[in-house]
Amino acid sequence: TSTSDETYAEKRTGAKVTLGRPLRKELRANTSLQIEKVNDSREPGEYWNNSIGLGLAYDKLIYKGYHTIGGYWASAETSVHGGWLGGKYDFNEYVGEVKQFYSPWERTTFGYRIKAGTMVGNPGESDRFYLGGPLTVRGYRERHTEGTKLFLANVELRQQMPDNENLFLVAFYDLGSVDYKRFYQSYGIGVRYTVPLLGKLRLDYGWNGEGGSPQVHFFIEEMF
């Protein structure tokens, strides 16, 4: 496990192809092939990170327009990196995820996401799981900490504005670990605004549990 807010440069060039097939109405299987070259300033020279993956997803989410208002979604994925595919690092990755939503009132939605994973082998620094930034534990800078294990829990309360169906106010709490020993937590508030054909614009303001400076995160589409 490593923790750092130091600035570094990372460049990834390549392609990823994913093929999916429905096994039944709610259940879908997919497989993927990734060919990627990585340039990380923390490591000498470029290297290849090639992988093949396999996954299952079960989708029972309920939508109202662009917004998720109920149901649940679960997935399990595994990927093999390096080895006979070529690449500097040989490792396997296993990830499971579940998310669920409930709307006790017409314009109020409660949702949570739990994600866990592990890496077996020798991943590169930039290939490890990480916490911090708009997609994991908000309130910390991007990639605040990295490791080969992952636990992540996110909880949100989303309130749609009565006079503007595209505008939501959000309160959130995040908790995560990359070694199952030290846990990082944050909380905050946010705004969501749906732009037709573009998607949902997301602005979050988070405080971390260590008393550091609050962080502002902007992203397109929800975290989960």
Sequence and secondary structure as in RCSB ss.txt:
>XXXX:A:sequence
TSTSDETYAEKRTGAKVTLGRPLRKELRANTSLQIEKVNDSREPGEYWNNSIGLGLAYDKLIYKGYHTIGGYWAS
AETSVHGGWLGGKYDFNEYVGEVKQFYSPWERTTFGYRIKAGTMVGNPGESDRFYLGGPLTVRGYRERHTEGTKL
FLANVELRQQMPDNENLFLVAFYDLGSVDYKRFYQSYGIGVRYTVPLLGKLRLDYGWNGEGGSPQVHFFIEEMF
>XXXX:A:secstr
 EE      EEEEEEEEEEEEESSSSEEEEEEEEEEEEEETTSSSEEEB EEEEEEEEE  EEETTEEEEEEEEE
EEEEEESGGG BS  EEEEEEEEEEEEEEETTEEEEEEEEEEEEEE   GGGSEEE STTSSTTS TT EEESEE
EEEEEEEEEEETTEEEEEEEEEEEEEESSSSS EEEEEEEEEEEETTTEEEEEEEEEETT    EEEEEES   
